[in-house]
Amino acid sequence: MAAKHQSVADTLADVTARRPVLEPVLRAFEPLLSAGDALAGKLAESVRDAGLRLPEIQWDRAQQGVSLLAGVSLAGAAGPMRQAAEELLPLLTTIEAVAPHAEALRAFFLRPVENPAEAPVDSNDSRDALAEAVVAGRSIESIASDGGVDPEVLAFVTGFVLSPVLHAMVANALPEDGEAPWDRDGAWQQGYCPVCGAFPTIAWLDKPMLDERNAYLAGGGGKKHLHCSQCGTGWKFLRGACPSCGKEASGTMEMLRETEAARGERLDWCTKCNTYCPTVDLREREAVPNLDALALGMMHLDMVAARKKLRPLRPSFWNMY
Amino acid sequence: MNTTRRSFLKLMGVSAVGLSLGQLGFDLAEAQAYASKLKIEGAKEVGSVCPFCSVCCQIIAYVRNGKLVSTEGDPDFPVNEGALCAKGAALFSMYTNPHRLTKPLYRAPFSDKWVEKDWDWTLNQIARRVKDTRDKDMVLKNEKGQTVNRVDTLFMMGTSHASNEECAVIHQAIRSLGMVQMDHQARV
C-alpha cells in the first residue's frame, strides 16, 4: 500500500506538536509554503504555454555532471513568475523585513508581461534574467539595482516566486509512472540537482519495497534520495558519499540525531568537508512528510549543527545563524 | 578579519540566499535555548560485509565511540539493496544479545539442570571425551583397505551465528580429528 503523503500544514502541525518552541516561525511560513506547494500544480499549463520545457537528458552530459538547465534560456519565465508573485507577494510582504519593500517588489514582479509576438527582438524581461541568474548561481545585484529592489530582499523573495515555476517545469517533464530520467541506469551521480544544479535542502531514506520475486532478500529500503527545494527534483544518491565534496569512503559520513523521539530526523554530515544535509528516514515514519516543510521544521538540528561548526549544504533563510 | 558563519556563507558565493530568520525579524533566542539542551547522539556510518554466508551482502554499521550501535543492509549494494535475511538482520545481536552465553554451562547425563563451569574444566572435559571416543572408534582403513582416517561416532553441532571465518576454522579443526559428521542448528 502506498504511503500517505502529508500536506505542508499537516507536516508543520506534526512538528509543532513535538516542538512547540518552533511554532512562531512555522506558523509564519505555513501559508507561504502551502501556497507555493499549490502553485506548482496551478502553473503547469502556463509554464507549458510559455514554452518552458526541460531538455531531454543526454547520457554523456549527465555523466559529466552537467545539469539539465545549465546554459538553457528561461525566456518566458516572466509570465508564470508574475502569476506566482500575485499569490505570494501578499503573504511575503507580511514579513516584517519585507514589508518596507512591498511597493518595489510589486513593481518588479507584477508589471505586465510583454506579448512575445509583439516584443522587440532584443527585449529581455528582467524577470527572465533573474530566473536565469538564480539557476546559474550568478549574482543578482545588477538586476536588483536596476529594479530598485534591495538585493537580499529580492533574493529571498525570488526563492519563493521562482520555485513553483521550476517545480511545474519538472512536474511536466516527469513520466506518470516509472523512474525519473536522471535516476535511470545511474545517469546522474552528483550531489547537486540534475535539473537546476542547486544543492539539496533535505535528503530522505526510502521505505522498503516489496519485490514479490524475492520478498525477503532485496529491497530493504534505506536508499538515499536528495531533494532540491528550488525545483522539487528528487534523485538517488549513495549513502556513503558526501553530496558536497563527493568523497566516498567508509566512515566518511556521520549522522547526528536526537537521542529520543527523533522520528527518523537526523543530520548526515561529512567528516572531510564539514557540510551537512538534514535527512529523514521514512522507515521510521508512517506518512511521508512534505519535504520543504520538514526542512524548515528541522531547524533545531540546524542550530545544533551551527554550534558544531558544520556548514549547511544548501544555505537557506532558516539555517544561517 | 572577523568572519561570522553568515559572512562565511556569503564568501562561499551564496549571497543569492537572501535574508536569514534573524534579519526577517524573528526572535530565535527561545529556539536556540531549546536546541542547546537537546540530547544529541552521533554515529559513524561504516560499510561492512555480512559474515554469515558466501552471498556477502553489504551492510552499513553504525559505530559510536568505537562500539557498534546498529546495523542495516546497504541499499546501494546491488545484491541485497538494503535487505538482509533473518540471520543478517540479527547480526547486531551477535555482539549485543543479552541472552548470549558468556560462560560454559554443563548439563550432566540424566540431569535437568545446567551448572556453570569454568573454561579449564570445560576444555579438559571436551578434550578427554573427544580423545577417548577417537581412540575407541577411529577407523583408519575401510573394508576395501582404503585409508579413510575417520571417526563416525563424533558429531559437530555448529551454530548458524558463526561467521564464515569462524566456520572455516571450526571445519579445519574437526576435520583434523577425523570427524565427518557436522551440521548447524538452523537445519535440524
Interface residues (C-beta under 8 A of the other chain):
Chain A: R19 V21 L22 P24 V25 A28 I95 E96 A97 V98 A133 V134 G137 S139 I140 P151 E152 V153 L154 A155 F156 V157 T158 G159 L205 D206 P208 Y216 L217 A218 G219 G220 G221 G222 K223 K224 L238 R239 G240 S250 G251 T252 M253 E254 M255 L256 R257 E258 T259 E260 T271 M299 H300 L301 M303 V304 A306 R307 R311 P312 P315 S316 F317 W318 M320 Y321
Chain B: R5 R6 F8 L9 M12 G13 V14 S15 A16 V17 G18 L19 S20 L21 G22 Q23 L24 G25 F26 D27 L28 E30 A31 Q32 Y34 A35 S36 L38 K39 I40 E41 G42 A43 K44 E45 V46 G47 S48 I60 Y62 E72 G73 D74 P75 D76 V79 N80 E81 G82 A83 L84 C85 A86
